[in-house]
């Protein structure tokens, strides 16, 4: 396969612009496509230059679609690995994106990947909300336990204070009662 010349009419285009132009050219006559190029990019190639370019792009199309399918798969695999999308859902989105790319509809594939990313983001938010709710429930349980401990300690202290101030008990009885209150032997 011959390479494109560095001074070819499409040289100023980025890779993305080149593929956008190619997709546009598929549905237009060469003259309509030339008019679009003039309006969009201020380029004015001739008929033969456009046909040569289309032939070159057709030879590159399969590899380009494969690259896009791989990129979409990697992006969706990354979402799956992040834990928000389960493997089965991620595989379904990968299959849809691959079908769209291999079917020549990269915009549809991009929309599928974007939808999966939005679902992933929503799943992550829901997961984070659940984790936050679990953390709050654990904090509430911890606070309730701390309150119970504090109240029990306060009751023991009050009982010990009452025992210490009870004049009807002897010193030995007071000490025995205070030891019993605090669980000492």
C-alpha positions as CSV (number, residue, x, y, z in Angstrom):
1,X,0.0,0.0,0.0
2,X,1.4,3.3,-1.0
3,X,1.6,6.1,1.6
4,X,-0.1,9.5,1.3
5,X,2.1,12.3,0.2
6,X,3.0,14.9,2.9
7,X,1.7,17.6,0.6
8,X,-1.6,15.9,-0.3
9,X,-4.8,17.9,0.0
10,X,-5.9,16.1,3.2
11,X,-2.5,16.7,5.0
12,X,-3.9,19.6,7.0
13,X,-6.7,17.5,8.4
14,X,-6.4,15.8,11.8
15,X,-7.0,12.0,11.9
16,X,-10.5,12.6,13.3
17,X,-11.3,15.2,10.7
18,X,-10.1,12.9,8.0
19,X,-12.4,10.1,9.1
20,X,-15.3,12.5,9.5
21,X,-14.7,13.7,5.9
22,X,-14.5,10.1,4.7
23,X,-17.9,9.3,6.4
24,X,-19.3,12.4,4.8
25,X,-17.9,11.6,1.3
26,X,-19.6,8.2,1.3
27,X,-23.0,9.7,0.9
28,X,-22.1,12.5,-1.5
29,X,-21.1,13.0,-5.1
30,X,-17.5,14.1,-5.6
31,X,-18.7,17.7,-6.5
32,X,-20.9,17.9,-3.4
33,X,-18.1,16.6,-1.3
34,X,-15.7,19.1,-2.8
35,X,-18.1,21.9,-2.0
36,X,-18.4,20.6,1.6
37,X,-14.6,20.5,1.9
38,X,-14.3,24.1,0.6
39,X,-17.0,25.3,3.1
40,X,-15.8,23.3,6.1
41,X,-12.0,23.3,5.7
42,X,-11.2,25.7,2.9
43,X,-9.7,22.8,0.8
44,X,-10.4,22.4,-2.9
45,X,-9.1,19.1,-4.3
46,X,-10.0,18.0,-7.8
47,X,-12.0,15.1,-8.8
48,X,-9.1,12.6,-9.3
49,X,-7.6,13.7,-6.0
50,X,-10.8,13.0,-4.2
51,X,-11.2,9.6,-5.9
52,X,-7.6,8.6,-5.1
53,X,-8.1,9.7,-1.5
54,X,-11.4,7.7,-1.2
55,X,-9.6,4.6,-2.5
56,X,-6.8,5.1,0.0
57,X,-9.3,5.6,2.9
58,X,-11.2,2.5,1.9
59,X,-8.0,0.4,2.3
60,X,-7.5,2.0,5.8
61,X,-11.2,1.6,6.9
62,X,-11.0,-1.9,8.3
63,X,-8.0,-1.2,10.4
64,X,-9.6,2.1,11.6
65,X,-12.8,0.3,12.6
66,X,-10.8,-2.4,14.4
67,X,-8.9,0.3,16.3
68,X,-12.1,2.0,17.3
69,X,-13.6,-1.4,18.4
70,X,-10.6,-2.1,20.5
71,X,-10.7,1.4,22.1
72,X,-14.4,1.0,22.8
73,X,-13.8,-2.5,24.3
74,X,-11.0,-1.1,26.5
75,X,-13.1,1.8,27.7
76,X,-16.0,-0.5,28.6
77,X,-13.6,-3.1,30.1
78,X,-12.3,-0.2,32.3
79,X,-15.8,0.5,33.5
80,X,-16.3,-3.1,34.3
81,X,-13.0,-3.4,36.1
82,X,-14.0,-0.3,38.2
83,X,-16.7,-2.4,39.6
84,X,-19.8,-0.4,38.7
85,X,-20.9,-2.3,35.6
86,X,-21.1,-6.0,36.1
87,X,-19.2,-8.2,33.6
88,X,-22.3,-9.3,31.8
89,X,-23.6,-5.8,31.3
90,X,-20.2,-4.5,30.2
91,X,-19.9,-7.4,27.7
92,X,-23.3,-6.5,26.3
93,X,-22.3,-2.9,25.8
94,X,-19.0,-4.1,24.2
95,X,-20.9,-6.2,21.8
96,X,-23.2,-3.4,20.8
97,X,-20.3,-0.9,20.4
98,X,-18.4,-3.5,18.3
99,X,-21.4,-4.1,16.1
100,X,-21.9,-0.4,15.6
101,X,-18.2,0.2,14.8
102,X,-17.9,-2.8,12.5
103,X,-21.2,-1.7,10.8
104,X,-19.6,1.6,9.9
105,X,-21.5,3.7,12.5
106,X,-18.8,5.1,14.9
107,X,-21.2,7.8,16.2
108,X,-23.6,5.1,17.4
109,X,-20.7,3.3,19.0
110,X,-19.6,6.5,20.7
111,X,-23.2,7.0,22.0
112,X,-23.2,3.4,23.3
113,X,-19.9,3.9,25.1
114,X,-21.2,7.3,26.5
115,X,-24.4,5.6,27.7
116,X,-22.4,2.9,29.4
117,X,-20.2,5.6,31.0
118,X,-23.3,7.4,32.3
119,X,-24.7,4.1,33.6
120,X,-21.4,3.4,35.2
121,X,-21.3,6.9,36.9
122,X,-24.9,6.4,38.2
123,X,-24.0,3.0,39.5
124,X,-20.9,4.4,41.2
125,X,-23.1,7.1,42.8
126,X,-25.6,4.6,44.0
127,X,-22.9,2.3,45.3
128,X,-21.3,5.3,47.1
129,X,-24.7,6.2,48.6
130,X,-25.2,2.7,49.9
131,X,-21.7,2.6,51.4
132,X,-22.4,6.0,53.0
133,X,-25.7,4.7,54.4
134,X,-23.9,1.6,55.8
135,X,-21.2,3.9,57.4
136,X,-23.9,6.0,59.0
137,X,-25.7,2.9,60.3
138,X,-22.4,1.7,61.8
139,X,-21.8,5.1,63.4
140,X,-25.3,5.1,64.8
141,X,-24.7,1.7,66.3
142,X,-21.4,2.8,67.7
143,X,-22.9,5.9,69.3
144,X,-25.8,3.9,70.8
145,X,-23.3,1.5,72.3
146,X,-21.2,4.3,73.7
147,X,-24.4,5.9,75.1
148,X,-25.3,2.6,76.8
149,X,-21.8,2.3,78.3
150,X,-21.9,5.9,79.5
151,X,-25.3,5.4,81.1
152,X,-24.2,2.2,82.8
153,X,-21.1,3.9,84.1
154,X,-23.2,6.8,85.3
155,X,-25.6,4.4,87.1
156,X,-22.7,2.7,88.8
157,X,-21.2,6.0,89.9
158,X,-24.6,7.2,91.3
159,X,-25.0,3.9,93.1
160,X,-21.5,4.1,94.5
161,X,-22.1,7.7,95.6
162,X,-25.3,6.7,97.3
163,X,-23.5,3.8,99.1
164,X,-20.7,6.1,100.1
165,X,-23.2,8.6,101.6
166,X,-25.4,6.0,103.3
167,X,-24.9,6.6,107.0
168,X,-26.8,3.4,108.0
169,X,-24.0,1.2,106.7
170,X,-20.7,0.5,108.4
171,X,-17.4,1.3,106.7
172,X,-16.9,-2.4,105.8
173,X,-20.5,-2.7,104.4
174,X,-20.0,0.4,102.4
175,X,-16.7,-0.8,100.9
176,X,-18.3,-4.3,100.1
177,X,-21.3,-2.6,98.4
178,X,-19.0,-0.3,96.4
179,X,-16.9,-3.3,95.3
180,X,-20.1,-5.1,94.3
181,X,-21.3,-2.1,92.3
182,X,-18.0,-1.9,90.3
183,X,-17.7,-5.7,90.0
184,X,-14.6,-5.9,92.2
185,X,-14.0,-8.8,94.5
